[in-house]
């Protein structure tokens, strides 16, 4: 347990920051799932539009260092590749 006032404050801030980061990470996962759902539905136009919207979400969360920039690039690349390979 935190003994000093400074440590208690940092513990409070850490809890709030963690909740905020988890919310952003959830937003990221939702954006990715939205693209995957469009791909599985077989609608290439909707999937491409969904990817464009999700790309900004992925980049924004990577800029905030919630996820690493390489992980963001990997997600975008794999989703784009999946859309490109649709019939």
N, C-alpha and C positions, 0 to 999 in steps of 0.2 A: 504494500500500500504506500502511496505517496506521502511523504512526511512534511515536505515544505510546501508553502503556498504556491510557489512556482511549479512544482511537480504536480500538485493537484490541478492547477489550471491547465497544464499541458495534457494531463490525463483527460480532462473534460473536452479540450479541443480535439484530442485524438479521436474520441468517440464521435463527435460531430463530423469531423473530416471523413472518418471511415464510412459513416452513413451516407454522406454526400458522394463519396467515391463509388460506393456500392450502387447508388442510384444511377450514376453515369454508366457504370459497367452494365447494368440492367438495360439501359437505353441502347447501348451498343449491341448487346445480344439480341434485343428485339429487332433492331434494324437488320441484322444479319439474317435472322429467321424470316423476316418479311421477304427478303430476296430469295432465299431458299424455297419458300412456299410458292413464289411466283414461278421459279424454275420448275418445280415439281408439277405445277399446274400445266406447264407446257406453253405458256404465253410468253413468247420471246420479247415482244414489245413492252409488256407490263414488267417483265423481269429487268429489262434494260432501264426503264424509268425508275424502278425501285432501287436498282443498283446506284443510279446517279444520286438519288436522295440519300441513300445509305452511305455513300462515299463521303459526303460532307460530315455526317455524324461520326464516322470512323476516324476521319482526319482530325476533327475537333477534339475527340476524346484522346487521341494520340498526342495532340499538341499539349494537352493538360497533363501528360505523362501518367494517365490512368493505365494505359497499355503502352508497350514499347512501339516505336515507330515501325520497326521491322515486322512486328506482329500485325499491325494495321495494314502494311503493304501486302503481307501474305494473304490476309483475308480478302482484300480488294482484288488481288490477282486471281485467287482461286474462284471467287464469285464471277469475275469477268470471263475467266476461262470456261466455267460451266455454262455461262450464257452463250458464249461463242460456239460451243460445241453442240448447242441445241439444234435439232433438225429444222 
